[in-house]
Amino acid sequence: MLTTKKKQSIIKKNQIHEKDTGSSEVQVAVLSTQIDELAKHLKKHKKDNTSRRGLIKMVADRRTHLKYLEHKNKPRYNALMKKMNLA
């Protein structure tokens, strides 16, 4: 589970301007952190199919945000991919 403090620090690292909490970069960063934590959980609890379904939904949501960013602003997309080590 992502704590509020951890989420705030992720937002601060990836925001474009001071009040930015919902840009694609921020959302991809938060989703990536949640995906990592859930993947660790699923390694321990292999039969937790409900969490596995949530993980698949988060991965699809992250992919959608990345596609959007790639089409709207290619330089920001490339910078995010390097920063998050996704490619």
Backbone as CSV, one residue per row, in Angstrom:
resi,resn,N_x,N_y,N_z,CA_x,CA_y,CA_z,C_x,C_y,C_z
1,MET,0.849,-1.177,0.000,0.000,0.000,0.000,0.891,1.235,0.000
2,LEU,0.551,2.173,-0.818,1.319,3.392,-0.972,0.888,4.395,0.100
3,THR,1.828,4.808,0.954,1.496,5.761,2.010,1.395,7.169,1.428
4,THR,0.765,8.039,2.162,0.574,9.414,1.708,1.908,10.133,1.553
5,LYS,2.816,9.941,2.506,4.122,10.606,2.422,4.906,10.137,1.208
6,LYS,4.872,8.834,0.950,5.597,8.284,-0.184,5.006,8.803,-1.502
7,LYS,3.681,8.861,-1.554,3.022,9.357,-2.750,3.355,10.829,-2.986
8,GLN,3.375,11.633,-1.916,3.720,13.046,-2.044,5.144,13.228,-2.545
9,SER,6.072,12.393,-2.073,7.457,12.514,-2.532,7.581,12.128,-4.002
10,ILE,6.824,11.143,-4.441,6.831,10.753,-5.855,6.273,11.887,-6.707
11,ILE,5.212,12.508,-6.234,4.605,13.624,-6.965,5.596,14.777,-7.074
12,LYS,6.283,15.111,-5.980,7.244,16.224,-6.003,8.385,15.962,-6.980
13,LYS,8.831,14.724,-7.085,9.933,14.381,-7.988,9.533,14.491,-9.454
14,ASN,8.261,14.270,-9.766,7.849,14.158,-11.159,6.935,15.266,-11.652
15,GLN,6.587,16.227,-10.802,5.663,17.266,-11.235,6.335,18.259,-12.170
16,ILE,5.532,18.817,-13.057,6.021,19.773,-14.043,6.086,21.178,-13.447
17,HIS,5.082,21.549,-12.680,5.066,22.827,-11.973,4.629,22.568,-10.540
18,GLU,4.619,23.583,-9.716,4.429,23.420,-8.277,3.101,22.777,-7.889
19,LYS,2.040,23.107,-8.590,0.722,22.583,-8.210,0.289,21.381,-9.052
20,ASP,1.219,20.790,-9.771,0.916,19.670,-10.654,0.778,18.379,-9.855
21,THR,-0.424,17.789,-9.883,-0.628,16.501,-9.233,-1.255,15.487,-10.173
22,GLY,-1.608,15.888,-11.394,-2.333,14.982,-12.255,-1.798,14.847,-13.659
23,SER,-0.606,15.358,-13.932,-0.073,15.215,-15.283,0.254,13.749,-15.549
24,SER,0.436,13.424,-16.797,0.725,12.038,-17.167,2.002,11.541,-16.509
25,GLU,3.009,12.401,-16.388,4.263,11.992,-15.766,4.047,11.583,-14.308
26,VAL,3.276,12.380,-13.593,3.000,12.088,-12.182,2.201,10.797,-12.064
27,GLN,1.190,10.660,-12.891,0.352,9.463,-12.813,1.129,8.206,-13.155
28,VAL,2.006,8.277,-14.159,2.816,7.117,-14.519,3.770,6.773,-13.375
29,ALA,4.347,7.776,-12.741,5.266,7.520,-11.627,4.560,6.864,-10.447
30,VAL,3.382,7.359,-10.115,2.617,6.775,-8.998,2.190,5.347,-9.341
31,LEU,1.696,5.158,-10.548,1.289,3.819,-10.966,2.472,2.850,-10.974
32,SER,3.629,3.308,-11.415,4.805,2.444,-11.450,5.199,1.998,-10.046
33,THR,5.122,2.903,-9.101,5.437,2.553,-7.718,4.426,1.556,-7.166
34,GLN,3.157,1.784,-7.446,2.125,0.861,-6.991,2.302,-0.513,-7.647
35,ILE,2.660,-0.529,-8.913,2.874,-1.787,-9.623,4.033,-2.554,-9.002
36,ASP,5.115,-1.854,-8.685,6.267,-2.513,-8.058,5.902,-3.128,-6.714
37,GLU,5.168,-2.373,-5.901,4.775,-2.884,-4.587,3.827,-4.074,-4.709
38,LEU,2.900,-4.007,-5.649,1.951,-5.103,-5.823,2.645,-6.340,-6.397
39,ALA,3.625,-6.138,-7.249,4.372,-7.275,-7.789,5.127,-7.997,-6.674
40,LYS,5.697,-7.236,-5.733,6.361,-7.854,-4.578,5.365,-8.653,-3.745
41,HIS,4.186,-8.101,-3.558,3.143,-8.793,-2.801,2.762,-10.106,-3.492
42,LEU,2.636,-10.067,-4.814,2.199,-11.254,-5.545,3.281,-12.330,-5.606
43,LYS,4.534,-11.948,-5.458,5.586,-12.965,-5.391,5.451,-13.788,-4.116
44,LYS,5.002,-13.145,-3.064,4.827,-13.832,-1.784,3.488,-14.583,-1.743
45,HIS,2.436,-13.972,-2.284,1.090,-14.535,-2.229,0.645,-14.892,-3.649
46,LYS,1.067,-16.028,-4.128,0.869,-16.405,-5.523,-0.592,-16.627,-5.910
47,LYS,-1.438,-16.967,-4.967,-2.830,-17.287,-5.288,-3.792,-16.117,-5.085
48,ASP,-3.273,-14.928,-4.882,-4.105,-13.747,-4.665,-4.559,-13.203,-6.019
49,ASN,-5.605,-13.800,-6.556,-6.050,-13.456,-7.906,-6.713,-12.089,-7.979
50,THR,-7.304,-11.635,-6.907,-7.923,-10.311,-6.906,-6.857,-9.222,-7.062
51,SER,-5.759,-9.375,-6.352,-4.667,-8.410,-6.488,-4.015,-8.515,-7.859
52,ARG,-3.943,-9.709,-8.387,-3.374,-9.902,-9.729,-4.213,-9.148,-10.766
53,ARG,-5.527,-9.195,-10.605,-6.421,-8.476,-11.518,-6.187,-6.968,-11.411
54,GLY,-6.019,-6.489,-10.171,-5.724,-5.069,-9.970,-4.409,-4.667,-10.602
55,LEU,-3.419,-5.555,-10.512,-2.115,-5.290,-11.120,-2.246,-5.159,-12.629
56,ILE,-2.992,-6.051,-13.233,-3.177,-6.007,-14.683,-3.882,-4.718,-15.096
57,LYS,-4.869,-4.282,-14.305,-5.562,-3.031,-14.603,-4.623,-1.833,-14.488
58,MET,-3.738,-1.849,-13.465,-2.789,-0.741,-13.293,-1.794,-0.691,-14.440
59,VAL,-1.315,-1.849,-14.880,-0.372,-1.887,-16.000,-1.037,-1.338,-17.261
60,ALA,-2.287,-1.711,-17.497,-3.009,-1.208,-18.663,-3.220,0.300,-18.571
61,ASP,-3.525,0.788,-17.376,-3.722,2.226,-17.169,-2.415,2.986,-17.417
62,ARG,-1.305,2.439,-16.922,-0.007,3.079,-17.147,0.325,3.106,-18.628
63,ARG,0.045,2.014,-19.324,0.306,1.947,-20.764,-0.520,2.997,-21.507
64,THR,-1.764,3.202,-21.079,-2.629,4.204,-21.699,-2.059,5.611,-21.501
65,HIS,-1.596,5.908,-20.291,-0.995,7.221,-20.027,0.276,7.415,-20.851
66,LEU,1.072,6.372,-20.988,2.301,6.482,-21.772,2.007,6.704,-23.256
67,LYS,1.004,6.009,-23.786,0.623,6.211,-25.180,0.153,7.640,-25.410
68,TYR,-0.666,8.147,-24.477,-1.160,9.514,-24.582,0.003,10.499,-24.601
69,LEU,0.937,10.324,-23.669,2.071,11.238,-23.579,2.958,11.141,-24.813
70,GLU,3.109,9.940,-25.345,3.930,9.757,-26.539,3.339,10.506,-27.733
71,HIS,2.025,10.485,-27.861,1.388,11.168,-28.989,1.331,12.679,-28.797
72,LYS,1.164,13.132,-27.558,1.022,14.567,-27.307,2.354,15.300,-27.215
73,ASN,3.357,14.673,-26.579,4.614,15.375,-26.339,5.755,14.362,-26.283
74,LYS,6.353,14.099,-27.425,7.397,13.070,-27.540,8.623,13.353,-26.662
75,PRO,9.128,14.594,-26.572,10.301,14.830,-25.700,10.020,14.530,-24.227
76,ARG,8.842,14.900,-23.736,8.490,14.593,-22.338,8.351,13.094,-22.138
77,TYR,7.820,12.398,-23.135,7.700,10.942,-23.085,9.082,10.297,-22.986
78,ASN,9.998,10.733,-23.845,11.351,10.169,-23.831,12.056,10.440,-22.503
79,ALA,11.893,11.643,-21.978,12.510,11.986,-20.692,11.944,11.109,-19.573
80,LEU,10.638,10.891,-19.583,10.008,10.060,-18.559,10.474,8.608,-18.669
81,MET,10.584,8.103,-19.861,11.022,6.718,-20.051,12.439,6.525,-19.501
82,LYS,13.317,7.508,-19.743,14.673,7.420,-19.205,14.664,7.524,-17.680
83,LYS,13.886,8.454,-17.166,13.846,8.693,-15.723,13.289,7.496,-14.959
84,MET,12.276,6.835,-15.520,11.624,5.732,-14.833,12.220,4.372,-15.190
85,ASN,13.166,4.334,-16.136,13.761,3.083,-16.612,12.707,2.100,-17.088
86,LEU,11.776,2.565,-17.906,10.696,1.714,-18.375,11.025,1.054,-19.711
87,ALA,11.914,1.636,-20.470,12.226,1.047,-21.782,13.560,0.377,-21.791
